[in-house]
Amino acid sequence: MLKINDINVYYGPIHAIKGVSFEVHPGEIVALIGANGAGKSTILKTISGLLRPKTGSITFMDTDITKMEAHKIVQQGLAHCPEGRRIFLRMTVMENLEMGAYTQKGVDEDIIESVFARFPRLKERRRQVAGTLSGGEQQMLAMGRALMSRPKMIMLDEPSMGLAPLLVEEIFDIIKTLNESGTTVLLVEQNAGMALEIAHRAYVLETGRITLSGTGKELATSDEIKKAYLGG
């Protein structure tokens, strides 16, 4: 479904992503794990067209999207829920969701109802200004907004960041349910334990390079991963 082939990404003279290749198959949850600054968010921004690789290629659903504009990538069926949520704080919940459908021909009531069914709290607060929501509700809104474009695949960047443990569990349950209903997920997450628990496959990123890969279970039981990321 998504194929990243030998991409190299630079911030000026800094070589941030070094020859990274991986793929995501339909129906999977694939996790990218690694320490802060490893390049996880940079990879997602490059896939979604916010950054350009210097070399290498990115293919989504058999279409080369390497040089495609970001809004056209969304139209292809690939949505990006960014780190830090990036919701429109002064707009209402409903207005934020409508912004997520800007690549569609109109705001479809069916898709709004499906988002509300997945996130009942957003329905209760649909007229509330987004900046007044709790951290967990803002994360749900960011995910709901991404789903408004009817994506075949969603990229989630640090969805558990800054949330209380109970809310983290709730967000991960939502990701699992979303995947079970047919949406492919590429997950960037510092909470390696939770990510590996739900991921079919995972890649470990260190200073811009993929150093390990395997199934979620394989990596969760790896002594190297336990020592580096799971406090084992």
N, C-alpha and C positions, 0 to 999 in steps of 0.2 A: 504493500500500500504506500509506504514511504521508504525511499532509499536515499541515504546520504553516502556519497562516494568521494572519499579523499578530500574533504574540504579544509581549506586553510583560511583563517580569518585574522585580520590585523586591526588593532586600534593604533593608527599611526605607525610608529616603528615597532610596536609591541605585537609579537606573534601569539595571539590569544588561543587559537584553535589550530592544532598541528596534525594535519592528515587524518582527520576523524572520518570513519566509515561505520555505518550501522543501518539496520533496517527495522521497520515495524510492519507486522503482518495484520491483515484484517481481523478484527475481534480481539486483539491483544491489549493488555496493559503492559507497556514497556517503561521501566524506570531508568532514569539517569541519576546516579548518586555520586557524591563526592564532596569534598570540603568546600568552604567558602572560597571563591576565586578560582575554582577549578575550570570554569568555562561553561557550566551547565546552562545558565541563562543566555549566554552569548550564542550557544547552539540554537536555542529556541527562537531567538530574535533573527538569526540567520535563516532558519527554515521559513519563518513567517514574513520575510522580505524587509524587515526593519534594518538589517545589516546585509552586506553583500560579501560572499566569499571571494578571496583573491583567485583561488583555483578550486577545482572540484565541481561536483554537480549535485543537485537535489531534485529528485523525481517524486511526484505525488500522483497516485492513480494513473501511472504511465504517462504523465505530462511533466515535461521539464519546467520547473518553477524557479530555477536558479536565479534568473534575472527578472522574474515577474514582479509587478507592483503588489504591495501588501494587500490592497483591497481586492485585487483580482485573485489572490491566493485564497482569501476568505470565500470568494465566489466559487472556487474549486471545491470547497467543502472542508477546509482546514482552518479551525479557529484556535486562537491563542488567548489564554487567560493569564495575564502577566503577573509577575512578582509584585507584591505590594498592592494588588487588587486594581488600582488605577480607575476606580469608579468616579463618576462625576458627582462630587460631594454636594453641590448646590442644587442638583436636580433630584426629582423624586425617584423612587424605586421604579415606577412605571416608565418614566422618561428615560432612565438608564437602560431598561430592557428594550425600549423602542429603538434606542441608538444601536443596540446589538443587531437589529434587523435592517440596518441601512443598506446592505447589499441586496436585500430582497426587494421585490416589486411593491410590497406593502406589508404592513404589520398584520400577520395572520392570527386570528383569534385562537385557532387550534394550537399554534405553537406557544402562545402566551399561556393558554390553559395547561399545556403539558409542562411548562416551566413552573407554573404555580402548583401543579400536582406534585412535582419533584421537590419544591421548596415552599411548603404551605405558609411559612413565616413571611415570605415575600408578598404573598397574596394579602395577608393581614395588614402588611405595612406598605401596600402599593402606592398610597398617596403621601407617605412619609418622605422627608428629605433624606437622601442617602447618607449624608454626613452625620446624621443623628443615630444611625444604626450601630449595633455592637460590632466588634471585629468579626465574629462568626457570621453574622448576618451580612456584613459587607462582602465576605468571601463567597457566601451563597449568591449574592447579587452579581458578583463578578463572573461566577460560573454560569448563572442563569443568563446573563447578558451574552456570553459566548455561545450558549446553546440557541439563542434567538436566530442565529444564521443557519440553523439546521445542519451542523457540521457532521461529516462522516467520521472525522477524527478531531479530537480536542487535545491541545497541549496545555498542561497545567503547570505553572511555575510556582513552586513553594506554597501550595494551598494551605498547609498547616501552620505557616509562619505566624508566630505571635498569639496563637490560640491556646486556650486552656485544654488540658488533656481530654476532658469529656467532649469538647467541641471537635478536637482533632479526630477522635473516633467517629463522630457523626459525619464529618467531611469525608473520611475514608470510606465509610459505609455508602455514602452518596456516590462516590467515584466507582465503587464496585457495582452498585445498582445501575448506574449509567452505562457501564461497560456491558453488563448482562443484558441490557435492553438494546445493544447493537452498536454502541459508539466505541470506536477504537481510541485508546488513551496513551499519550506520551507524557509521562509524569516526571518532573524534576522535583526532587525532594531531599531536604537535609535530614529529615527523620527517616534514616535508612531502614530501621527496624520495621516501621509501619509500611514503608514503600515496598520492601522485599516480601512482606506478608501478602500483599495483594497483587504483586507483579507476576506476570507469566514469565517474563525475561527481564534482565537488567544489565546495564553497562556501568562500569566504574570509571569515572573521569578523574585524572590527576594532572594538574598543570597543563590543561589543553589537550591531553592525549587519553585515549581509552586504554586502560591497563588490564582490565578484567571484564569478562562477560560470562553469562550463564543464566540458568533459570533462577527465579526468585528464591526457590528453596535451596539450590546449590550455593548461591552466594550468602544466604542467611546462615548457612552452616559452615562456611569457609572460615578457618582460623584467622586468615589474613584480614577478612572483612570484620570479623568479630572484634579483633584487636584495634583496627583503625576507626570503625564507625559505630560499633554496637556496644562498646564498653566491656567487651569480653576479655 
